[in-house]
Amino acid sequence: MYLRVYITNKLVPCAARRFIDNLPALFDGTYNLALLEDKSEEHRLLKTLKRVAFKYVFTHHEVEELELQGFKIINGLLDFYRPLLMMSGPDFAELVRENFHKHYFIETRLLHKLSRKQRAAYSEAVEALADKPEDEKNISEFYYRARLIQDYISGMTDHYAYEEYRRFSVCQ
């Protein structure tokens, strides 16, 4: 615990200082380094921690087993939500707008699992595409749809993701 507190007390202020010092470049997207990527003492500390973690922690069989389980769960969840990606853009838009589509029974239920907030963000992003050329609109709509699913899954806790995967797996 003391080590964690010491490391946090060293790294967080350094990262915050670098963030503030480089705010303009961060906002305009020209800052192309990690916040602790320099020749500082904090950077050396971080490199040492990474080296130890990769050598002794991430290669431990229990950790690797958990990673493989996580991989299976995430891929499984992505597979379960795949029907939403297979829909045409107009059909998906109707499903989101009406909250129901008579030809998409499973997709309707999958959509209901996604949070209202995330669906609203999707709708807002797609509405902003109104003046774009048709090709760009279609590509961007699909991107936002994939992002909707990705955001939902990535926002899950490990336990919730496992339970969701388990519930869906029973249905197969």
C-alpha positions in Angstrom: 0.0 0.0 0.0 2.8 2.4 0.8 4.4 1.7 -2.5 1.2 2.5 -4.4 0.7 5.7 -2.4 4.3 6.8 -3.1 4.0 6.1 -6.8 0.7 7.9 -7.0 2.1 10.9 -5.2 5.0 11.0 -7.7 3.2 10.3 -11.0 -0.1 12.1 -10.7 1.3 15.6 -10.0 3.9 15.1 -12.8 1.2 14.0 -15.3 -1.1 16.9 -14.2 1.7 19.4 -14.6 2.6 18.1 -18.1 -1.1 18.2 -19.0 -1.5 21.8 -18.0 1.8 22.9 -19.6 0.8 21.3 -22.9 -3.0 22.2 -22.9 -3.0 24.1 -26.2 -1.2 21.3 -28.1 -3.5 18.6 -26.4 -6.6 20.5 -27.5 -5.5 21.0 -31.1 -4.3 17.4 -31.4 -0.6 18.1 -32.0 0.7 16.8 -28.7 1.9 13.3 -29.6 3.5 11.9 -26.4 2.4 10.2 -23.3 2.1 12.6 -20.4 5.0 10.8 -18.6 7.1 10.2 -21.7 10.3 12.2 -21.2 13.6 11.8 -19.5 12.3 12.6 -16.0 12.6 10.6 -12.8 8.9 9.8 -13.0 9.3 8.4 -16.5 12.1 6.1 -15.3 10.0 5.0 -12.4 7.1 4.2 -14.8 9.4 2.3 -17.1 10.7 0.2 -14.2 7.2 -0.6 -13.1 6.2 -1.6 -16.6 9.3 -3.9 -16.9 8.5 -5.6 -13.6 4.8 -5.9 -14.4 5.5 -7.5 -17.8 8.1 -9.8 -16.5 6.4 -11.0 -13.3 2.7 -10.0 -13.3 1.2 -10.1 -16.8 2.9 -13.4 -17.5 1.6 -15.2 -14.4 -0.7 -18.1 -15.4 -3.6 -16.8 -13.3 -3.4 -13.3 -15.0 -3.1 -14.9 -18.4 -6.1 -17.1 -17.7 -8.2 -14.0 -16.7 -7.1 -12.2 -19.9 -8.2 -15.2 -22.0 -11.6 -15.3 -20.2 -12.0 -11.6 -20.7 -11.2 -12.0 -24.4 -13.8 -14.7 -24.7 -16.4 -12.6 -22.9 -15.8 -9.4 -24.9 -15.8 -11.3 -28.2 -18.9 -13.1 -27.2 -20.7 -9.9 -26.3 -19.7 -8.4 -29.6 -21.0 -11.4 -31.4 -24.3 -11.1 -29.5 -24.8 -7.5 -30.6 -23.7 -8.2 -34.1 -27.2 -8.3 -35.5 -27.5 -4.5 -34.8 -24.5 -4.0 -37.1 -25.9 -6.2 -39.8 -29.0 -4.0 -40.2 -29.2 -1.4 -42.9 -28.7 2.2 -41.8 -32.3 3.3 -42.5 -33.7 0.3 -40.7 -31.5 0.9 -37.7 -32.5 4.6 -37.7 -36.2 3.5 -37.7 -35.5 1.1 -34.8 -33.8 3.8 -32.8 -36.5 6.4 -33.6 -39.5 4.1 -33.0 -37.9 1.9 -30.4 -39.4 -1.0 -32.3 -39.1 -2.5 -35.8 -41.6 -5.1 -37.0 -39.0 -7.0 -39.0 -36.3 -7.0 -36.4 -37.5 -8.9 -33.3 -34.1 -9.8 -31.8 -32.5 -6.5 -32.8 -35.3 -4.6 -31.0 -34.5 -6.5 -27.8 -30.8 -5.9 -28.2 -31.3 -2.2 -28.7 -33.4 -2.0 -25.5 -30.4 -3.3 -23.6 -28.3 -0.3 -24.6 -28.6 2.8 -22.4 -30.9 5.6 -23.4 -28.1 8.1 -22.9 -25.9 6.2 -25.4 -28.7 5.9 -27.9 -29.4 9.6 -27.6 -25.7 10.3 -28.2 -25.8 8.1 -31.3 -29.0 9.9 -32.6 -27.4 13.3 -32.0 -24.2 12.3 -33.9 -26.2 10.9 -36.8 -28.4 14.0 -37.0 -25.3 16.2 -37.3 -24.5 14.3 -40.6 -27.6 15.7 -42.4 -25.5 18.0 -44.7 -22.8 15.5 -45.5 -22.6 13.6 -48.8 -24.4 10.3 -48.9 -21.3 8.1 -48.8 -19.8 10.0 -45.9 -23.2 9.8 -44.1 -23.4 6.0 -44.5 -19.8 5.4 -43.3 -20.2 7.7 -40.4 -23.6 6.3 -39.4 -22.1 2.8 -39.3 -19.1 4.1 -37.3 -21.4 5.7 -34.7 -23.5 2.5 -34.5 -20.4 0.4 -33.9 -19.3 3.0 -31.4 -22.7 2.8 -29.6 -22.2 -1.0 -29.0 -18.5 -0.6 -28.2 -19.3 2.2 -25.6 -22.0 0.0 -24.0 -19.7 -3.0 -23.7 -16.6 -1.1 -22.6 -18.7 0.7 -19.9 -19.5 -2.7 -18.3 -17.8 -3.8 -15.1 -16.1 -7.2 -15.3 -18.8 -8.8 -13.3 -21.6 -7.3 -15.3 -19.9 -8.3 -18.6 -19.6 -11.8 -17.3 -23.2 -12.0 -16.2 -24.4 -10.5 -19.5 -22.3 -13.0 -21.5 -23.6 -15.9 -19.3 -27.2 -14.8 -19.7 -26.8 -14.6 -23.5 -25.0 -17.9 -23.7 -27.9 -19.7 -22.1 -30.1 -18.5 -24.9 -28.0 -20.2 -27.6 
